[in-house]
C-alpha cells in the first residue's frame, strides 16, 4: 500500500493535469471558506470605529480652536514688542534732546 501511495505522489508530481486539478481543489476550498465569512464588519467593531471617528473630529476641532488662539496670542505679542521698541526709541530721543 505504501508503494501505491509513493507511486501515486510521484505520478502526481509528474502529471501536470493532476497538479492543476489539485490546485483547483485547493482554490475551491479557499473560495468556499471566504464565501462563508460575513460580508460586513460586526456591529460592535463598527460602533467602535464610529466612536473613534467622533473622538478624532473632536480633537481636530479643539486643535483648530487652539491654533486660532495661538495665532491671536502671537499677533498680540508682536504688537506689544513693537510698542516696546517704539517706547524705547522715544525715550532715547528724549534723552538726546535733554543732553
C-alpha positions as CSV (number, residue, x, y, z in Angstrom):
1,X,0.0,0.0,0.0
2,X,2.9,2.4,0.8
3,X,4.2,1.6,-2.7
4,X,0.9,2.7,-4.2
5,X,0.9,6.0,-2.2
6,X,4.5,6.7,-3.2
7,X,3.9,5.9,-6.8
8,X,0.7,8.0,-6.8
9,X,2.5,11.0,-5.3
10,X,5.4,10.5,-7.7
11,X,2.9,10.3,-10.6
12,X,1.1,13.5,-9.4
13,X,4.4,15.4,-9.3
14,X,5.0,14.4,-12.9
15,X,1.4,14.8,-14.2
16,X,0.6,18.5,-14.9
17,X,-3.2,17.8,-15.2
18,X,-3.3,16.2,-11.8
19,X,-1.3,19.1,-10.4
20,X,-3.8,21.6,-11.9
21,X,-6.7,19.6,-10.5
22,X,-5.2,19.6,-7.0
23,X,-4.6,23.4,-7.3
24,X,-8.2,23.9,-8.4
25,X,-9.5,21.9,-5.5
26,X,-7.4,24.0,-3.0
27,X,-8.7,27.2,-4.7
28,X,-12.3,26.0,-4.5
29,X,-11.8,25.2,-0.8
30,X,-10.4,28.7,-0.2
31,X,-13.2,30.3,-2.1
32,X,-15.7,28.3,-0.1
33,X,-14.2,29.5,3.2
34,X,-14.2,33.1,2.0
35,X,-17.8,32.9,0.9
36,X,-18.8,31.5,4.3
37,X,-17.5,34.6,6.1
38,X,-19.9,37.5,6.7
39,X,-19.8,40.4,4.2
40,X,-19.6,43.3,6.6
41,X,-17.8,44.1,9.8
42,X,-19.5,43.2,13.1
43,X,-21.8,45.9,14.7
44,X,-19.6,46.3,17.8
45,X,-16.5,47.0,15.7
46,X,-18.4,49.4,13.5
47,X,-19.6,51.2,16.6
48,X,-16.0,51.3,18.0
49,X,-14.8,52.8,14.6
50,X,-17.6,55.4,14.7
51,X,-16.7,56.4,18.3
52,X,-13.0,56.7,17.3
53,X,-14.0,58.9,14.4
54,X,-16.1,61.1,16.7
55,X,-13.1,61.5,19.0
56,X,-10.8,62.4,16.1
57,X,-13.3,65.0,14.9
58,X,-13.4,66.4,18.4
59,X,-9.6,66.6,18.7
60,X,-9.4,68.3,15.3
61,X,-12.0,70.9,16.4
62,X,-10.0,71.5,19.6
63,X,-6.8,71.8,17.6
64,X,-8.3,74.3,15.3
65,X,-9.6,76.4,18.2
66,X,-6.1,76.2,19.8
67,X,-4.5,77.3,16.5
68,X,-6.7,80.4,16.4
69,X,-5.9,81.3,20.0
70,X,-2.2,80.8,19.4
71,X,-2.3,82.9,16.3
72,X,-4.1,85.7,18.2
73,X,-1.5,85.5,21.0
74,X,1.4,85.7,18.6
75,X,-0.2,88.8,16.9
76,X,-0.7,90.4,20.3
77,X,2.9,89.6,21.3
78,X,4.2,91.2,18.1
79,X,2.1,94.3,18.8
80,X,3.5,94.6,22.3
81,X,7.0,94.1,21.1
82,X,6.5,96.9,18.5
83,X,5.1,99.2,21.2
84,X,8.1,98.5,23.5
85,X,10.5,99.2,20.7
86,X,8.7,102.5,19.9
87,X,8.7,103.4,23.6
88,X,12.4,102.8,23.9
89,X,13.1,104.8,20.8
90,X,11.1,107.7,22.1
91,X,13.0,107.5,25.5
92,X,16.3,107.6,23.6
93,X,15.2,110.6,21.6
94,X,14.0,112.4,24.7
95,X,17.4,111.8,26.4
96,X,19.2,113.2,23.4
97,X,17.1,116.3,23.4
98,X,17.9,116.9,27.1
99,X,21.6,116.1,26.9
